[in-house]
Amino acid sequence: MAESVDYGALDEILERNGCDKTNIISILQETQGIYRYLPREVFPYFAKKLGISEARIYGVATFYENFSLEPKGKHIIRICDGTACHVRKSIPVIEEFRKILDLAPEQATTKDMMFTLETVSCLGACGLAPVLNLDGKVHAAMTPEKARELIAKVREEDANAGH
């Protein structure tokens, strides 16, 4: 399921960042850009290369919400369940995504690693509620029907692209 770590790519990231421990956030961002999460193997590797403790790197990775220690799918769906979205019926949309994607309770990523569903407190688009962000693109006034159409469209695009 998880990809093996390419230490050559990690060395390139370190080199681009001057192998400087003060650039750890940038180093972790670039690493996550490759793997869509931070594989456990990168912590001891970066600690040794940067001359800092694994705990310090882990502390940075867990402090910032943007970093993930769990593998994520190719497509990231972040659906808002903040007050405005909740009042405008985000729960049926979330439930529909879980059903369409065949996600068990507490499971965020599909078994085929194609989709990750995350519930967030706010996307800053309350006037568009209920709202979600799919791969960086905002989708407004979501309904269970729109959720089905969106997943069908993404799957079709992936099939046409040969993925």
Stockholm file with secondary structure:
# STOCKHOLM 1.0

chainA/1-163         MAESVDYGALDEILERNGCDKTNIISILQETQGIYRYLPREVFPYFAKKLGISEARIYGVATFYENFSLEPKGKHIIRICDGTACHVRKSIPVIEEFRKILDLAPEQATTKDMMFTLETVSCLGACGLAPVLNLDGKVHAAMTPEKARELIAKVREEDANAGH
#=GR chainA/1-163 SS CCCCCCHHHHHHHHHHTTTCGGGHHHHHHHHHHHHSSCCTTHHHHHHHHHTSCHHHHHHHHHHSTTCCSSCCCSEEEEEECSHHHHHTTHHHHHHHHHHHTTCCTTCCBCTTSSEEEEEESCCSCGGGCSCEEETTEEECSCCHHHHHHHHHHHHHHHHHTTC
#=GC SS_cons         CCCCCCHHHHHHHHHHTTTCGGGHHHHHHHHHHHHSSCCTTHHHHHHHHHTSCHHHHHHHHHHSTTCCSSCCCSEEEEEECSHHHHHTTHHHHHHHHHHHTTCCTTCCBCTTSSEEEEEESCCSCGGGCSCEEETTEEECSCCHHHHHHHHHHHHHHHHHTTC
//
